[in-house]
Amino acid sequence: MSALIEATALEKHFAFGEGRLLSRRSGRLRAVDGVSLRIAHGETLGLVGESGCGKSTLGRLLIRLIEPTAGAIFFEGEEITRRPTKALREKRRAMQIIFQDPYGALNPRMRVEDIIMEPLLIHGAKSDGPTRQKVSEMLNLVGLPRHARDRFPHEFSGGQRQRIGIARALVLRPKLVVCDEPVSALDVSVQAQIVNLLQDLQGELRLTYLFIAHDLSVVKHISNRVAVMYLGKIVEVAEKRELYAKPLHPYTQALIAAVPVAHPGNRASARAARARVSGDVPSALHPPAGCRFHTRCPYVMTICRAEEPKITEPRAGHEVACHLVGSS
């Protein structure tokens, strides 16, 4: 399938200062560092990794909510990396985001109808009957009653608020939706409802998702392919069944081994023991040289400390950045 959105060598650096006021030193935090990926039309790409690895920053970069430091972004084959804000306006209709926090993402002083209608008004619609009808249709699509439009966010549960956030993101009928940990702040039972809703809406509205999460069981349920991120870099990408059955990168192996299983046995225990990692995640301000995972990797080699591994494709459609795979 052709790519709906594609990133090449994408980077985002944030300037920072440290030390005392009179002896402050400056530096750069490489939140996203040389990431290349593609998402096909109608696909769900899961993006996983520990907190602080750059997942949310990458999602915001792809839809130009924040500006990249370097690299290129292509949407439907057209480069949008340096496109001025005015020229990007039409593309923004096709790229939306669902935020993680259903409590903080909605304006508490606005009624639900106004919250969902706001994107339409920004893009030139009038506050008239047809526009209000679109709001009612969207409420129905996300499973909220028609009378919900006259209420305020504080009158709803967390799951219902996230449905309002989904309605706001989809009212412009976008093509790409960045789902930035949309279920992590919800109860487990509600998480399943929201994930199922997103899947139903994807089929009905022909949506493409970048689904960001740290819960690998949720990602496995909703994704077609999965990308694994560590300290600003993509370390492995594969079709979900391939990735969960035969992970190649030691970090991916550790993430999968940490997923709780209903009936753990000797095989699961052995897998967890093989994939166990130690130590803390290094600082993103001063990432280690070579492979960024080498400070925690149980299989570290001399080359890992000195040379950054390149992305290779040892199996069709399965990409990994690891010296261990290259030497096997």
C-alpha positions in Angstrom: 0.0 0.0 0.0 1.1 3.6 -0.7 2.2 5.7 2.3 -0.3 8.3 3.6 2.5 9.9 5.7 6.2 9.4 5.7 9.1 10.8 7.7 12.7 10.8 6.7 15.6 11.4 9.2 13.2 13.5 11.4 14.7 15.3 14.3 13.5 17.5 17.1 16.0 19.1 19.5 15.0 21.3 22.5 17.5 23.8 23.9 18.1 23.7 27.6 20.2 25.3 30.3 21.7 23.7 33.4 23.8 24.8 36.4 23.8 27.9 38.5 22.3 31.2 37.2 25.7 32.9 36.7 27.4 29.8 35.3 24.6 28.3 33.2 25.6 26.0 30.4 23.4 25.4 27.4 22.8 22.2 25.5 20.3 20.4 23.4 17.9 17.6 24.2 17.5 15.2 21.2 13.9 14.2 21.8 13.6 12.7 18.3 16.8 11.8 16.6 16.9 10.7 13.0 13.6 8.8 12.8 12.3 7.5 9.5 9.0 5.7 9.2 5.9 5.4 7.0 2.3 4.7 7.6 0.1 3.3 4.8 -3.4 4.4 4.0 -5.9 2.6 6.4 -3.1 1.2 8.6 -2.7 1.4 12.3 1.0 1.8 13.3 1.5 1.2 17.0 4.4 3.2 18.6 5.6 1.9 21.9 8.4 2.7 24.4 9.0 3.9 27.9 7.9 7.3 29.1 10.2 10.0 27.9 11.5 8.2 24.8 10.0 10.7 22.4 6.8 9.0 21.3 4.4 12.0 21.8 7.0 14.4 20.4 7.2 12.3 17.2 3.4 12.2 16.9 3.2 16.0 17.2 6.0 16.4 14.7 4.2 14.4 12.0 1.2 16.6 12.1 3.3 19.8 12.5 1.9 20.7 15.9 5.6 21.4 16.7 8.3 22.2 14.2 11.0 19.8 13.3 14.7 20.6 13.7 15.7 18.6 10.7 14.4 15.9 8.3 11.4 15.8 6.0 7.7 14.9 6.3 5.6 13.9 3.4 1.8 13.7 3.5 0.2 12.0 0.5 3.5 12.4 -1.4 3.7 16.1 -0.8 6.4 17.5 1.5 4.9 19.6 4.3 8.0 20.0 6.4 8.6 23.7 5.8 5.2 24.6 4.5 4.0 28.0 5.9 1.0 27.8 8.4 -1.4 29.4 5.9 -0.5 27.0 3.1 -0.7 24.1 5.6 -4.3 24.9 6.6 -6.0 22.5 4.2 -3.7 19.7 5.2 -4.5 20.3 8.8 -8.1 19.2 8.1 -6.7 15.8 7.2 -4.5 15.5 10.3 -5.9 15.4 13.8 -4.9 14.3 17.3 -6.6 12.6 20.2 -4.9 13.6 23.5 -4.0 11.4 26.4 -5.8 13.3 29.2 -9.6 13.4 28.7 -9.8 15.8 31.7 -7.3 18.4 30.6 -8.0 18.3 26.9 -11.5 19.8 27.0 -12.3 23.4 27.9 -14.4 23.2 31.1 -16.2 26.5 30.2 -17.5 25.3 26.8 -20.5 23.1 26.2 -19.9 19.8 24.3 -21.6 21.1 21.2 -19.2 24.1 21.1 -16.2 21.9 21.7 -17.0 19.6 18.8 -18.1 22.5 16.6 -14.9 24.5 17.1 -12.8 22.8 14.5 -15.5 23.3 11.9 -15.8 27.0 12.7 -12.0 27.4 12.5 -12.1 25.9 9.0 -14.8 28.3 7.8 -18.1 26.6 8.7 -21.0 28.7 10.0 -22.7 28.1 13.4 -25.9 27.1 11.7 -28.3 24.1 11.4 -26.2 22.0 9.1 -23.1 22.4 11.3 -25.0 21.5 14.4 -26.4 18.5 12.6 -22.8 17.4 12.0 -22.1 17.7 15.7 -25.2 15.5 16.5 -24.1 12.9 13.9 -20.6 12.8 15.4 -22.0 12.4 19.0 -24.0 9.4 17.7 -21.0 7.9 16.0 -19.0 8.0 19.3 -21.9 6.6 21.3 -23.1 9.7 23.2 -26.7 10.8 23.4 -28.0 13.8 21.5 -28.7 15.8 24.7 -25.0 15.5 25.6 -24.3 18.5 23.4 -25.9 20.9 25.9 -23.8 19.7 28.9 -20.3 20.6 30.1 -17.3 18.3 30.4 -17.4 18.0 34.2 -20.7 16.2 33.9 -19.2 13.2 32.1 -17.0 10.3 33.2 -13.5 9.9 31.9 -14.5 7.5 29.2 -17.3 9.8 28.0 -14.9 12.7 28.0 -12.5 10.8 25.8 -15.4 10.1 23.4 -16.0 13.8 23.2 -12.3 14.2 22.4 -12.6 11.6 19.7 -15.7 13.4 18.2 -13.8 16.7 18.1 -10.8 15.0 16.3 -13.0 13.3 13.8 -15.6 16.0 13.0 -13.5 17.3 10.1 -13.3 13.8 8.7 -9.5 13.6 8.7 -7.4 10.9 7.0 -4.7 10.6 9.7 -5.3 10.6 13.5 -2.5 10.6 16.0 -3.9 8.7 19.1 -1.5 10.0 21.8 -2.0 7.4 24.6 -5.8 7.8 24.4 -6.6 5.1 26.9 -3.7 5.3 29.5 -5.7 7.6 31.8 -8.8 5.4 31.8 -9.9 2.3 33.8 -9.1 -1.0 32.2 -12.8 -1.8 31.4 -13.2 1.6 29.7 -10.0 1.2 27.8 -11.4 -1.8 26.0 -14.5 0.2 25.0 -12.5 3.1 23.6 -10.1 0.8 21.7 -13.1 -1.0 20.2 -14.7 2.3 19.3 -11.5 3.5 17.5 -11.4 0.3 15.5 -15.1 0.6 14.5 -14.6 4.3 13.5 -11.5 3.4 11.5 -13.5 1.0 9.3 -16.4 3.3 9.0 -14.5 6.5 8.2 -11.4 5.0 6.5 -9.0 6.4 9.0 -5.3 5.9 9.4 -3.9 5.8 13.0 -0.6 6.4 14.7 -1.4 4.7 18.0 1.0 5.8 20.7 1.1 3.7 24.0 3.3 2.1 26.5 0.9 -0.8 27.1 1.9 -3.5 24.6 -1.2 -5.6 25.1 -3.4 -2.7 23.9 -1.0 -2.0 20.9 -1.1 -5.7 19.9 -4.9 -5.6 19.8 -5.3 -2.5 17.6 -2.2 -2.3 15.4 -1.2 -3.7 12.1 2.5 -2.9 12.6 4.4 -1.9 15.6 7.4 0.5 16.0 9.6 0.4 19.1 11.2 3.6 20.3 14.1 4.1 22.7 15.7 7.4 23.7 14.6 9.2 20.6 15.3 6.5 18.0 13.3 3.7 16.4 15.0 0.4 17.2 12.6 -2.1 15.6 9.6 -2.1 13.3 7.6 -5.1 12.2 4.1 -6.6 11.5 2.6 -7.1 14.9 2.5 -11.0 14.8 6.1 -11.1 13.7 7.2 -8.6 16.4 5.5 -10.3 19.3 6.5 -13.8 18.2 10.1 -13.1 17.1 11.4 -9.8 18.5 14.9 -9.2 17.4 16.1 -6.2 19.5 16.9 -6.9 23.2 14.8 -3.9 24.2 11.8 -5.2 22.4 12.3 -8.6 23.9 12.4 -7.0 27.4 9.2 -5.0 26.7 7.3 -8.1 25.5 8.6 -10.3 28.4 7.2 -7.7 30.8 3.7 -8.0 29.5 1.5 -9.8 32.1 0.3 -13.2 31.0 -2.9 -15.0 32.2 -1.2 -18.4 32.8 2.5 -18.0 33.2 4.5 -21.2 32.9 8.1 -22.3 32.5 8.3 -21.0 29.0 7.2 -17.5 30.0 9.5 -17.5 33.0 12.5 -18.6 30.8 11.6 -15.9 28.2 11.5 -13.2 31.0 14.8 -14.3 32.4 16.5 -14.1 29.0 15.1 -10.7 28.3 15.7 -9.1 31.7 17.5 -5.8 31.6 19.0 -3.8 34.5 19.8 -0.2 35.2 17.9 3.0 34.6 17.1 4.7 31.3 20.0 7.1 30.5 19.4 10.8 30.5 18.0 12.1 27.2 20.2 15.2 27.8 23.4 13.1 27.6 22.6 9.9 25.7 25.3 7.2 25.6 27.6 6.9 22.6 27.1 4.0 20.2 23.9 2.1 20.7 21.8 4.0 23.2 20.6 0.7 24.8 24.1 -0.7 25.5 24.1 0.5 29.1 21.2 -1.8 29.9 21.6 -4.6 27.3 22.4 -8.1 28.6 24.2 -8.9 25.3 26.3 -5.8 25.0 29.5 -6.1 22.8 32.5 -3.8 22.4 31.1 -2.4 19.1 27.8 -1.4 20.8 29.7 1.1 23.0 31.4 2.7 20.1 29.3 2.5 17.0 25.6 3.3 16.5 23.8 0.4 14.7 22.1 1.1 11.4 18.6 0.0 10.6 18.7 -3.3 8.7 16.0 -5.7 7.4 17.0 -9.2 8.3 13.5 -10.5 7.4 11.1 -9.1 4.9 9.2 -6.2 6.5 11.1 -6.6 9.8 13.5 -3.8 10.5 15.9 -3.6 13.5 18.9 -1.5 14.6 21.1 -3.9 16.6 24.7 -5.1 16.2 23.7 -8.4 17.6 21.4 -9.1 14.7 24.0 -8.0 12.2 26.7 -10.3 13.7 24.5 -13.4 13.8 
